[in-house]
Amino acid sequence: MPGWYGILPPPKAPEVLRGRHKADWLIVGAGFAGLAAARRLSQLVPNERIVVVDAQRVGWGAAGRNSGFMIDLPHELGSEHYGGSQDHDRKRIRMNRAAIEFSGSAADEYGLQKFFVRAGKYHGAATDHGVAVLGEFEKHLTGLGEPFERLDGPQLKEITGTDFFVGGTFTPGTVMAQPAGFIRGLAEGLSRWVQIFENSPVTSLQTGKLHTAKTAEGEITAPRLILTVNGHLESFGFFKKRLMHVFTYASMTRPLSKNEQAALGGKPHWGLIPADPMGSTIRRIGDRIVVRNTFTYNPDMSTSERQIRRIGAVHDRSFNARFPMLGEVPMEFRWGGHLCLSLNSAPAFGEIEDRVFVAGCCNGLGTVQGTLYGMLAADLAVGSNEPMLADALNEPAPVRLYPEPLMSIGAPLKLWAMQKRAGKEL
């Protein structure tokens, strides 16, 4: 079970799609992208019927399995220091911040501020090489005109309680979300205008003058369809051989005792990403700590309990290296989460058939870019004059993957090499 979901109160019983329904708008997928699209449609066409269908409970899938960082700055996982070209990164920052503000207005409207905290993020370096990498990141931020604060090891220890890190960088624009709590609260807030069916996986999809989605117990027909299922766009026959399916993994401790919290010290709430993108992300949320690391290539879009347990041992080593003062603190939750990437870091966005719109392939930034492309998909479908649409539509489409067996052999080797490069940062 994903920890973010597990620490929430049990949700009310789901409404399952049964029987035949008609709507003006059908959205498949109730994650960050799908609910952003639904909220934007409720603003643009408030008198039309909007229906969202999800295969699972809201917040159970990828939306509730990430680290909860809504990052405004460049965050290229394939880069050595997260940055890209300056022109591209300036556009990305502007668009990411628009998505964060859209989510922030929802948090204010629906009373979700405890799940949406404008706290900024720390980059932590465990080695001198990591400090040098962060130096390059800081130079990139200076060129972009973005603020940051450089931190030494003792300053990071005051925040995190551990002397594992020898230096770091703080950037102020990131939101620290409780992703499952935020997405469940967003769904509840939207329920006045949007009908959401859960535990209703779409078993077949027919597009045409009217689009029809069938589930095990029902079907829904609508003239306009928005697919916000990220990597599962391939499951519906779109972007075949253009999407890479990668999983990353996390573990969350049981609640720390008061004595353990005193032994740790530091601040009760913070989020830290590694100097190397393949290292360990760490979050403290009051009396719990979350460790996230390790990427695997899973082209079948699934993981297993065995794989999660195996990688959980890596999490335990990473946790113990950073927090030896806590001894053997057991993990209460372990889980894997599905990322969708493209070889050229391009999103899957636009109108791919008549009145069929897609928003997916978020390249490891599903919280913020899912929100961005979900709301822009609604703007595109309605025909609004949102200026960011031109930027989104001018981005390239995902390119074709390498042929087999190059992908099945090369992708795991590439991930292994990148994680090996991370060294102590892992």
MIDRENBA-599239 format. One record per residue (C-alpha): z, y, x. Coordinates in steps of 0.05 Angstrom, whole numbers, plus 32768, in hexadecimal, padded with zeros to 4 digits. Example, Ala and Ser with C-alpha at 12.3 -4.5 7.8 and 13.67 -1.06 7.14 Angstrom:
residues 2
(pt (809C; 7FA6; 80F6))
(pt (808F; 7FEB; 8111))
This chain:
residues 426
(pt (8000; 8000; 8000))
(pt (7FF0; 8046; 801A))
(pt (8032; 8069; 8029))
(pt (801F; 80AA; 8009))
(pt (8016; 8086; 7FC7))
(pt (8053; 8059; 7FD1))
(pt (8085; 8092; 7FD8))
(pt (806E; 80B2; 7F96))
(pt (808D; 80A1; 7F53))
(pt (8065; 806C; 7F2D))
(pt (802C; 808B; 7F06))
(pt (8024; 8086; 7EBB))
(pt (7FF8; 804D; 7EA0))
(pt (7FAE; 8058; 7EAF))
(pt (7F79; 8067; 7E7B))
(pt (7F43; 8032; 7E85))
(pt (7EFB; 803C; 7E6F))
(pt (7EF0; 8011; 7E31))
(pt (7EB8; 8015; 7DFE))
(pt (7E7D; 8044; 7DFF))
(pt (7E84; 808E; 7E10))
(pt (7E57; 80CA; 7E18))
(pt (7E63; 8107; 7E44))
(pt (7E3F; 8144; 7E5E))
(pt (7E54; 8134; 7EA5))
(pt (7E67; 80F2; 7EC6))
(pt (7E8A; 80F2; 7F09))
(pt (7E94; 80AF; 7F2C))
(pt (7ECE; 80B2; 7F5D))
(pt (7F11; 80D6; 7F53))
(pt (7F21; 80E8; 7F9B))
(pt (7F20; 812D; 7FBC))
(pt (7ED5; 8135; 7FAF))
(pt (7ED4; 811B; 7F68))
(pt (7F0F; 8144; 7F50))
(pt (7EF5; 8182; 7F74))
(pt (7EB3; 8179; 7F4F))
(pt (7ED8; 816F; 7F0D))
(pt (7F02; 81AD; 7F17))
(pt (7EC7; 81D7; 7F2A))
(pt (7EA0; 81BF; 7EED))
(pt (7EDB; 81D0; 7EC1))
(pt (7ED5; 8217; 7EDB))
(pt (7E89; 821B; 7ED5))
(pt (7E7D; 81F7; 7E93))
(pt (7EC1; 81F7; 7E70))
(pt (7EA6; 81E1; 7E2D))
(pt (7E83; 81A2; 7E44))
(pt (7EA0; 815C; 7E47))
(pt (7EB0; 8146; 7E8E))
(pt (7EC3; 80FE; 7E9C))
(pt (7EDA; 80E0; 7EDE))
(pt (7EDB; 8095; 7EEB))
(pt (7EFF; 8074; 7F25))
(pt (7F03; 802B; 7F3B))
(pt (7F4D; 8030; 7F4C))
(pt (7F8A; 805A; 7F3C))
(pt (7F83; 80A3; 7F4F))
(pt (7F9F; 80AC; 7F96))
(pt (7F9E; 8062; 7FA7))
(pt (7F5A; 8062; 7FCB))
(pt (7F42; 808B; 8007))
(pt (7F5D; 80CC; 7FE9))
(pt (7FA4; 80B2; 7FF3))
(pt (7F99; 808D; 8035))
(pt (7F8B; 80C6; 8066))
(pt (7FBA; 80EE; 8091))
(pt (7FBD; 8128; 8061))
(pt (7FA1; 815D; 8091))
(pt (7F73; 8190; 806E))
(pt (7F55; 81AD; 80AD))
(pt (7F31; 81EF; 80AE))
(pt (7F18; 81EB; 80F6))
(pt (7EE2; 81BF; 8117))
(pt (7EF8; 8177; 8119))
(pt (7EC0; 814C; 8135))
(pt (7EDC; 8107; 8140))
(pt (7EA4; 80F6; 8171))
(pt (7EB2; 8132; 819D))
(pt (7EE0; 8131; 81D8))
(pt (7F04; 8170; 81BF))
(pt (7EF2; 8174; 8174))
(pt (7EC0; 81AE; 817C))
(pt (7E75; 81B4; 8172))
(pt (7E44; 81ED; 817A))
(pt (7E61; 8232; 816B))
(pt (7E30; 8243; 8133))
(pt (7E3B; 8201; 8110))
(pt (7E86; 8206; 8118))
(pt (7E89; 824D; 80FC))
(pt (7E64; 8236; 80BE))
(pt (7E91; 81F8; 80B9))
(pt (7ED0; 8223; 80BE))
(pt (7EB9; 8251; 8087))
(pt (7EA8; 8217; 8059))
(pt (7EE8; 81EF; 8069))
(pt (7F12; 822C; 8059))
(pt (7EEE; 8236; 8017))
(pt (7F00; 81EE; 8005))
(pt (7F49; 81F8; 801A))
(pt (7F4E; 8237; 7FEE))
(pt (7F2F; 8210; 7FB4))
(pt (7F65; 81DB; 7FBD))
(pt (7F9A; 8210; 7FC6))
(pt (7F89; 8231; 7F84))
(pt (7F8F; 81EC; 7F63))
(pt (7FD3; 81E2; 7F84))
(pt (7FEA; 8225; 7F68))
(pt (7FCD; 8218; 7F23))
(pt (7FEB; 81D3; 7F1B))
(pt (802C; 81DC; 7F41))
(pt (801A; 81AF; 7F7C))
(pt (8035; 81DC; 7FB4))
(pt (8064; 81A5; 7FCE))
(pt (8026; 817A; 7FDB))
(pt (7FFE; 81B2; 7FFA))
(pt (8021; 81D7; 8034))
(pt (7FFE; 820A; 8060))
(pt (8021; 81F3; 809F))
(pt (7FEB; 81F2; 80D5))
(pt (7FE3; 81B8; 8105))
(pt (7FF7; 81A6; 814B))
(pt (7FCB; 8186; 8180))
(pt (7FF6; 815E; 81AF))
(pt (7FE2; 8148; 81F6))
(pt (8005; 810E; 8216))
(pt (7FE4; 8116; 825B))
(pt (7FCA; 814C; 8289))
(pt (7F84; 8136; 8276))
(pt (7F96; 8142; 822D))
(pt (7FAF; 8188; 823F))
(pt (7F6C; 8195; 8261))
(pt (7F47; 817D; 8222))
(pt (7F71; 81AC; 81F8))
(pt (7F60; 81E3; 8228))
(pt (7F16; 81D8; 8218))
(pt (7F27; 81D8; 81CE))
(pt (7F4C; 821A; 81D7))
(pt (7F10; 8238; 81FB))
(pt (7EE5; 8223; 81C0))
(pt (7F15; 8243; 818F))
(pt (7F15; 8283; 81B9))
(pt (7EC9; 8285; 81B5))
(pt (7ECE; 827D; 816A))
(pt (7F02; 82B4; 8164))
(pt (7F36; 8284; 8148))
(pt (7F80; 828B; 8155))
(pt (7FAB; 8256; 8177))
(pt (7FED; 824F; 819B))
(pt (7FF4; 8228; 81DC))
(pt (8033; 81FE; 81E1))
(pt (8055; 81DB; 821C))
(pt (807A; 8199; 8219))
(pt (80C0; 81B6; 820B))
(pt (80A4; 81E0; 81D2))
(pt (8084; 81A3; 81B3))
(pt (80C5; 817D; 81BB))
(pt (80E9; 81B2; 8192))
(pt (80B8; 81A4; 815A))
(pt (80AE; 8159; 815F))
(pt (80F0; 8142; 817F))
(pt (80CA; 811A; 81B5))
(pt (80BA; 812A; 81FD))
(pt (807C; 80FD; 81F9))
(pt (804D; 8139; 81F8))
(pt (8042; 8165; 8236))
(pt (801C; 819D; 8213))
(pt (7FFA; 81B0; 81D3))
(pt (7FD5; 81E2; 81A7))
(pt (7FE9; 81FD; 8163))
(pt (7FB5; 8215; 8131))
(pt (7FCD; 8236; 80F1))
(pt (7F98; 8228; 80BD))
(pt (7FA3; 81DF; 80AC))
(pt (7FC4; 81CA; 806B))
(pt (7FF2; 818E; 806D))
(pt (7FE9; 8168; 802C))
(pt (800C; 812D; 800E))
(pt (7FC7; 8113; 7FFB))
(pt (7FD9; 80E0; 7FC5))
(pt (800A; 8111; 7FA5))
(pt (7FD8; 8149; 7FA6))
(pt (7F9F; 8121; 7F8A))
(pt (7FC9; 8101; 7F54))
(pt (7FE4; 8146; 7F41))
(pt (7F9E; 8163; 7F40))
(pt (7F87; 812C; 7F11))
(pt (7FC2; 8139; 7EE3))
(pt (7FB5; 8183; 7EE4))
(pt (7F6B; 8179; 7ED3))
(pt (7F7A; 814A; 7E99))
(pt (7F7B; 8184; 7E68))
(pt (7F30; 818E; 7E74))
(pt (7F18; 814D; 7E95))
(pt (7F1F; 8105; 7E7E))
(pt (7F2E; 80D5; 7EB7))
(pt (7F27; 808A; 7EB1))
(pt (7F4B; 8061; 7EE6))
(pt (7F47; 8017; 7EFA))
(pt (7EFF; 8019; 7EE0))
(pt (7ECF; 8004; 7F18))
(pt (7E86; 8012; 7F08))
(pt (7E61; 7FD0; 7F09))
(pt (7E1C; 7FEB; 7EFC))
(pt (7DFB; 8030; 7EFC))
(pt (7DBA; 8041; 7EDB))
(pt (7D9B; 8085; 7EE6))
(pt (7D65; 80A7; 7EBD))
(pt (7D60; 80D9; 7E85))
(pt (7DA7; 80C3; 7E76))
(pt (7DD3; 80A3; 7EAB))
(pt (7DFD; 8068; 7E97))
(pt (7E38; 804B; 7EBD))
(pt (7E53; 8008; 7EA6))
(pt (7E97; 7FEB; 7EB4))
(pt (7EB6; 7FA8; 7EA2))
(pt (7ECE; 7FC3; 7E5F))
(pt (7EA3; 7FFE; 7E4F))
(pt (7E6C; 802E; 7E5F))
(pt (7E60; 8079; 7E62))
(pt (7E1F; 809F; 7E5B))
(pt (7E12; 80E6; 7E73))
(pt (7DD5; 8110; 7E84))
(pt (7DF4; 8128; 7EC6))
(pt (7E15; 80FD; 7EFB))
(pt (7E3D; 810E; 7F39))
(pt (7E4C; 80D5; 7F6A))
(pt (7E8A; 80E4; 7F95))
(pt (7E97; 809F; 7FB1))
(pt (7E8E; 80AF; 7FFB))
(pt (7E78; 8070; 8020))
(pt (7E6F; 804A; 7FDF))
(pt (7E30; 8072; 7FD3))
(pt (7E10; 8036; 7FF5))
(pt (7E2E; 8009; 7FC0))
(pt (7E04; 802E; 7F8D))
(pt (7DC5; 8027; 7FB7))
(pt (7DC4; 806C; 7FD7))
(pt (7DC1; 807E; 8022))
(pt (7DB7; 8035; 8035))
(pt (7DBE; 8029; 8080))
(pt (7DD2; 8072; 808A))
(pt (7E1E; 806F; 8083))
(pt (7E50; 8053; 80B4))
(pt (7E8F; 8034; 8096))
(pt (7ECB; 803C; 80C2))
(pt (7F15; 802F; 80B3))
(pt (7F51; 8050; 80D1))
(pt (7F99; 803A; 80C8))
(pt (7FDE; 8057; 80BE))
(pt (8027; 8041; 80BA))
(pt (8061; 8066; 809A))
(pt (80AA; 805A; 80AC))
(pt (80E2; 804B; 807C))
(pt (810E; 8089; 8071))
(pt (8133; 809C; 80B1))
(pt (817F; 809D; 80AB))
(pt (81A4; 80DE; 80B8))
(pt (81BA; 80C3; 80FB))
(pt (8172; 80B2; 810D))
(pt (815B; 80F7; 80F8))
(pt (8192; 8116; 8123))
(pt (817D; 80EB; 815F))
(pt (8135; 8101; 8156))
(pt (8141; 814B; 814D))
(pt (8105; 8179; 8144))
(pt (80EB; 8196; 8103))
(pt (80EA; 816D; 80C3))
(pt (80A1; 817A; 80B2))
(pt (8065; 817D; 80E1))
(pt (8021; 815E; 80EE))
(pt (8002; 8150; 8132))
(pt (7FBE; 8137; 8145))
(pt (7FAF; 811D; 818B))
(pt (7F8B; 8142; 81C3))
(pt (7F57; 810A; 81C2))
(pt (7F3A; 80FE; 817C))
(pt (7F44; 80B3; 8184))
(pt (7F8F; 80B9; 8192))
(pt (7FCA; 80B6; 8163))
(pt (7FD6; 80E7; 812A))
(pt (8020; 80EF; 811A))
(pt (8041; 810F; 80DD))
(pt (8089; 8119; 80CC))
(pt (8099; 8124; 8083))
(pt (80E3; 812E; 807F))
(pt (8104; 80EB; 8089))
(pt (80C4; 80C3; 8097))
(pt (8091; 80C1; 80CF))
(pt (8048; 80AC; 80C8))
(pt (801E; 8091; 8102))
(pt (7FD2; 808C; 80FB))
(pt (7FA3; 8070; 812F))
(pt (7F6C; 803C; 813D))
(pt (7F26; 803B; 8120))
(pt (7EFF; 7FFD; 810D))
(pt (7EB7; 7FF4; 80F6))
(pt (7EB8; 7FD1; 80B2))
(pt (7E71; 7FD2; 8096))
(pt (7E87; 7FAA; 8059))
(pt (7EB4; 7FE5; 8045))
(pt (7EF4; 7FBB; 8044))
(pt (7F2E; 7FA9; 8071))
(pt (7F61; 7F71; 806F))
(pt (7FAC; 7F6A; 8071))
(pt (7FA3; 7F44; 80B3))
(pt (7F7E; 7F7E; 80D2))
(pt (7FB2; 7FAF; 80B8))
(pt (7FEB; 7F85; 80D5))
(pt (7FC7; 7F7F; 8118))
(pt (7FBD; 7FC9; 811E))
(pt (8004; 7FD5; 8104))
(pt (801B; 7FB8; 8147))
(pt (7FF4; 7FF0; 816A))
(pt (8017; 8023; 813C))
(pt (805B; 8006; 814F))
(pt (804C; 800E; 819A))
(pt (8034; 8055; 818F))
(pt (8071; 8066; 8166))
(pt (80A2; 8048; 8198))
(pt (8081; 806D; 81D2))
(pt (808B; 80AF; 81AE))
(pt (80CF; 80A4; 818E))
(pt (80F8; 8075; 81BB))
(pt (8137; 8098; 81A4))
(pt (812E; 8078; 815F))
(pt (812E; 8030; 8175))
(pt (810B; 7FFD; 814A))
(pt (80FD; 8023; 8109))
(pt (80D6; 7FF6; 80DA))
(pt (8097; 800D; 80B6))
(pt (809C; 800A; 806B))
(pt (8052; 8014; 805D))
(pt (8013; 8002; 8083))
(pt (7FCC; 800F; 806A))
(pt (7F83; 8019; 807C))
(pt (7F55; 804F; 8064))
(pt (7F09; 8052; 805E))
(pt (7EE2; 8089; 8082))
(pt (7E98; 8094; 8079))
(pt (7E72; 80B1; 80B5))
(pt (7E29; 80BE; 80C6))
(pt (7E0A; 80BB; 810B))
(pt (7DF9; 8105; 8108))
(pt (7E3B; 811B; 80E6))
(pt (7E13; 8130; 80A9))
(pt (7E2D; 812C; 8062))
(pt (7E0D; 8107; 8028))
(pt (7E03; 8142; 7FF9))
(pt (7DD1; 815B; 7FC6))
(pt (7DA7; 8146; 7F8B))
(pt (7D8B; 8101; 7F9D))
(pt (7D6B; 80F2; 7F59))
(pt (7D5F; 811D; 7F1C))
(pt (7DA4; 8135; 7F07))
(pt (7DC7; 8105; 7F36))
(pt (7DF1; 8129; 7F69))
(pt (7E19; 810D; 7FA4))
(pt (7E52; 8125; 7FD0))
(pt (7E68; 80F5; 8005))
(pt (7E68; 80DF; 804E))
(pt (7E9F; 810F; 8063))
(pt (7EA0; 80F9; 80AC))
(pt (7EEB; 80F1; 80B2))
(pt (7EFF; 8131; 808D))
(pt (7F01; 8118; 8046))
(pt (7F39; 8145; 802E))
(pt (7F16; 8186; 803E))
(pt (7ECD; 8173; 8040))
(pt (7ED3; 8146; 8004))
(pt (7EEF; 8182; 7FDF))
(pt (7EB8; 81AF; 7FFA))
(pt (7E7D; 8183; 7FE8))
(pt (7E9C; 816F; 7FA5))
(pt (7EA2; 81B6; 7F8E))
(pt (7E5D; 81C8; 7FAA))
(pt (7E3E; 818C; 7F86))
(pt (7E57; 81AA; 7F45))
(pt (7E3A; 81EE; 7F57))
(pt (7DF7; 81CD; 7F69))
(pt (7DF6; 81A5; 7F28))
(pt (7E04; 81E1; 7EFD))
(pt (7DD2; 820D; 7F23))
(pt (7E05; 8241; 7F39))
(pt (7DF6; 8275; 7F6E))
(pt (7E2F; 8260; 7F9D))
(pt (7E1A; 827A; 7FE2))
(pt (7E36; 823D; 8007))
(pt (7E05; 8210; 7FE4))
(pt (7DCD; 8227; 8012))
(pt (7DF7; 8214; 804F))
(pt (7E07; 81D0; 8032))
(pt (7DBF; 81C1; 801D))
(pt (7DA5; 81D6; 8062))
(pt (7DCF; 81A1; 8085))
(pt (7DA9; 8163; 809B))
(pt (7DAE; 8122; 8075))
(pt (7DCF; 80E5; 8095))
(pt (7D9E; 80C4; 80C4))
(pt (7D8F; 807A; 80C5))
(pt (7DC0; 804E; 80EB))
(pt (7DA9; 8026; 8126))
(pt (7D8B; 7FE2; 8114))
(pt (7DB3; 7FA2; 8116))
(pt (7DCF; 7F85; 8140))
(pt (7DD8; 7FC7; 8164))
(pt (7E07; 7FE3; 812E))
(pt (7E33; 7FA6; 8127))
(pt (7E39; 7F9F; 8173))
(pt (7E34; 7FE7; 8189))
(pt (7E62; 800A; 8156))
(pt (7EA0; 7FE1; 8166))
(pt (7E93; 7FE9; 81B1))
(pt (7E8B; 8034; 81A9))
(pt (7ECD; 8039; 8183))
(pt (7EEF; 800D; 81B6))
(pt (7ED6; 8039; 81F0))
(pt (7EEB; 8079; 81CC))
(pt (7F30; 805E; 81BE))
(pt (7F36; 8045; 8206))
(pt (7F25; 808C; 821D))
(pt (7F60; 80A5; 81F4))
(pt (7F90; 8080; 8222))
(pt (7FD8; 8097; 821A))
(pt (7FC3; 80C3; 81E0))
(pt (7FBD; 8083; 81B6))
